[in-house]
């Protein structure tokens, strides 16, 4: 049965994409704010943000560059809000990866300022969505927050994104693939037409990524790269916007959230942990529900993930030295009462999850 009234923050007000999108976006950015806080995090992309600031200044803007973000955590958000207020900032530009984009959206939401997202990789769809993940200062996941709207402007400049390491695109592919494996479960038997359509979009997205993912990584100048990068950073966000809460995360992201509780996994990208979580979710469906399609899907994904250099077992995630109690900590967090993992149509306990994590890369075959 469909709820009588639902709200959907479906998409950014304006999306500019393609080569040179940043330069074309400057008038739109300055129409939103002439004194933006230009938010970043990684030292590796600091030079890129300096160039963005120069471009803004040449267009008569007065940006303030901030590197005060360690993580998307309350401690950093508080100091950034104070910095923006003292500098008289009238907009927030988040230029970076997923945590920068989430922090920028959340900061703009709390300050009531326009939000501009400029992804510097295709590793997540965070530049699109009206959601933000909150972490501890040490990088452990705490929870996610729904915002009242998507960004006012998303600038997906192919020239900027192509500068990112290929690992980020592989991670984005894993994160975007989860849209199908999770939404097809979380949507349940929904009779909501938008939800049904979003799930079918997720299926088409999966097919594109499986068909063209390797080609995209092999040739960043090719057409496949454009289709795959935009699928990861844009289409995946659109699917979540159209489908709403019934079309989002299940066990794959719950596993990610649990893994972040261990510092040893913090060197892995978001999508790398989510991709491993997809394998774990399929293993749960296979072992606890006897789902042969899940077994087939897991066997299909294993060689694909390996070809892309994605982690498929605990050792590849940096957990070769993890104790049994460490892994149980991950599983207890992932199985918290409010966890998205419980959107699976069968009960899962921490020991079930532990067995699925240990056996995620096992090449099992049906009897």
N, C-alpha and C positions, 0 to 999 in steps of 0.2 A: 504494500500500500504506500502511496506517495504522500509525503507531508504536504498539508495544504499551502504552506508558505515557506519558501526557502530563499536564501540569499546566496549569490555567487559573485565572488571577486574573480572575474574570468581572465582579464588580461590587462597589461599596461595601457594607459590612455593612448600612448603613441609608441610604436616600435620602428626604429630605423635600423636597417640591416644591409650588409653588403660591404664591398671594399670602399674605404673612405667615408664610412657612415659617421665617424666621429666629427670630421670636418663639416659635414652637412648638418650635423646636429647642433652646432654651436649657437645659431640663432634661437632654436627651440630651448636650449639650456638656459641662455641668458634671459629668455622671456619668463622662465620659471624663477630665476634668482641670479643676481649679479655678484653676490658675495657668498658663493657656495663653500661649504666645508668639503674638501676633496679627501675622502677617506681611503686609506690603504693599510696594508699590513706587512706584506712580504718585502724584504730588502731587495729581492731579485727583480721586483717590478717597480722599485722606487724611481728609477730613471724614466720609466714609461710615464709615471704619474707627473714627474717634473715636466715632461714634454706636454702633457695634457694641460698643466697649469699655464705653461707658456702660451699655448694656443688660446686658452681662455683670456689671458691678459691681453693678447693681441686683438681679441674681439671685444675689448673694453670690459672684461670681467675682472673681479678682484678675489680670486680664490685663496683659500687658506688650506695648505697641505697639512694633513695630520697623519702621523705614523703611530698614534697612541693606542692602537688596537693590538692586544696580544691574542684575544679570543673574543667571540661574541658572548661576553659575560657581563653581569650586572656591574661589576667593578669598573670595567672599561667604559661601558655605556654611560655611567654616571660622570666620569671625568670628561668624556667626549661631549656630553651635553653641556657641561660647564664651559668647555673650550669654545663650543659653537656660540654660546650665549655671550661670552666675553668678546668674541671677535665680531659679533653682530651678523652672523651667517644667516642667510635667508633661504638656503636650500642645502640639500645633502647630495653629493655625488659619491657613490660607492664604486670604486674602480678596483676590481680584484677578483678573487675566487669566492667560493660559497660563503665562507664566514664573514668576509668583508661585505658582501652583498646583503647577507642577513642582518648584520649589524647596522648597515646604512639604512635599510628599510625600517628597522625597529627604532633607530634614533630619529629618523624623520617622522615616524608615526607619533612618537612621544612628544616631539617638539612642535608638531603641527606644521612641518615644513614640506615643501615639494621634494620628491625623491627621484633621483636619476641613477639608474644602474648601468654600469659599463663593465660587462664581464670581460676578463682578460684571458679566459679559457672557456672551453665547452664542457667543463668537468661536472657541472650541475645545471639545473634550471632555476637556481635561486634568483637570478636576475629578473625572472618573470613573475614569481608567485607572491601571494599575499600571506606568506608564512615566514617564520623565522625560528631557527633552532637556537636554544639558549644553552650555554656550557658553563662549567666552572672555569676559573682562571687557568687551571691546569689542563683543560681540554676534555673533561668528562661531560658527557651529555646530561642535561638536566630535564629538558622538556621542550615542546614546541609551542609557539604562540601564533594564533591567527590574527591577522591585521585587517583593518577595515577596507583596504583597497590594495590593488597592485601598484607598482611604481607609476609615477606620472610619465616617465620616459625611459625606455630601454634602448640602449645603443649597442648593437651587436656588430662591431666593426671587424670584418674578416681579417684585415691587415693586423689588427691588434691581437686577435685570437690566434692567428697562425704563429705568433711568436712564442706561444706556450709550448712546453715539452709535450711530446706525443703521448706520454703517460697520462696527461690530463684528459686527453680525448678518449683513451681507453677506459679511464675511470668514468667519464661521462656516458660512455656506451653502456657500461654495467649498470649505472644508476638509472638510465632511461629504460633499459630492458626490464627493470623491476616494475615499471609502470604496468606492464601486461601481467606479470606473474602475481602482482599484489592486487591490482584493481579487479582482475577477473575473479578473485576470491572475495575481496571486501565488498564488492557490489552485490554479492549474494544473489537472491532472486528478485532484485529490485525491478519494479515495473516502471520506474522513472525513465522516460525517453532520453533525457540528457545523459543520465548515467549509462544507459545502454550504448548510446552513441560514443561516449568517451571511452568505454571499454573496447569498442571496435576500433577506435583510433589507436588505442594502445597496442592492439594486435597488429595493425598495419605498421606502427612504429617498430615493433619487435622485428617484423619481417624485413623492413628496410635495414635495420642495424645488423641483422644476421647476414644479409646479402651483401652489404656494402661496407661493413665495419673494417674489414681487413684492407680493402682498397683505399679507404679514407686514410688510414694510418700510413699506408705505403706511399701515398702521393698527396701531400698537403696542398698542392696547387691544382688538384683535379676537381672535377664536378662532384665526385662521390664525397670528397671532404666537405664541400659546402652542404650537401644534403644531410650528411651524418652530423656535422657540427651543429647545424640549425635544428636538427631533430632532437639532439641532446639538450641544447640550451633553450630552445623556444617551444617546440612541439610538446615536449614532456610537460612543460609548465602549463600549456594550454589544456592538456588532457586533465590535469588536476583542477584547473579552474572550471572547466565545463562540468566535470563529474562531481566536484565538491568533496565533502568529507566521505562520501560513500565510494570514492574512487581513488583512494590514496594508499597509505602504507599498511602493511601487515607484518609478517614475520621477518622479511628481509631487512627492513629498516629497524625493527626491534633488535635484531642481532647486531646491526651497526651500533645502536645505542648502547647495548651491553658491552661490546668490544671497546668502546671509548673509555670505559671505566678502568682499563689497564693501560698504563703509560707506554708499555711496549708496543702498542698498536698505533700510537700517535704519529708515527712516520708514514702510515698508510693514508691514502686519500679517501674521502668520503665514499666515492663510488666503488673503490676497491673493497671496502668493508661491506657495502650494500650488495655487491656482486657475490661475495662469499655468502652473505645472508640469503640470496636467492637460492643458491645451491642447498643451503641448510633448510629453507622452507620447502623446497621440492622433496628433500629427503624426509621431512616430517610427513608430508602428504603421502609419500610412497610407503613409509613404514607404519604410520599410525592409521592411515585411511585406506591403504591398499590401492592407491591411485596409480594405475599403470601409465597414464599419460604424464603424470609428474615424473615417474621413473624415466620415461623416454625423453622428456624435456631436459632432465638433469644430465643424461648421457650425451645429449646434443650440445649442451652448453659447455661441458667440461673441456673438450678440445678447442672450442671457440675461445674460451677464456684463456686457455694456455697459449694459444696463438697470439692473443693480444697482450700477453704478459701479465695477466691479472692473477692475483693469488687465489688458489683453489683449496688450500688447506691451512691448518693452523701454523705450521712452520713458515709458510710464505708470508703470513701476517706478522711474523716476528715473535711468535709464541712457542717456539721450540723449547724454550726453557721454562714455560709456564707450569706452575704446579696445578694439581687437581683442584685445590681450593681457589686458585686464580680463575680457572675456567668455571667453577661453580659460581663465583662472584658475577661473572659475565651472565650466566644463565639466570641467576636470581634476579638481576636487574632487568633482563629482557622479558622475564615472566612476571613482572610486577602486576598487581591487579588492574592497573589502568593502561597496561601495555597494548599497543596495536597488535601484538602477536595473538591476542585472544579473539581477533576477528577471523581466525581460522575456524572452520566449522566442526572442530573437534577439540577436546581438551589436550593441553600440552603443559607438562610440568618441567621444572628445571632439569631433572635427570633425562627426560625425553630429549630436551634440547641439547644437552651435553652429548648424548649419543649421536645425534644428527650432526653436530659440529665436528666431532671426531671423525665421522664417516662421510663428510661432505664430498670428498674427492674419490671415494671408493668406486671402482668400476663394477658395480653390482649389475647383475642381469636377472630378469625374472625367471623363476623356475619353470 
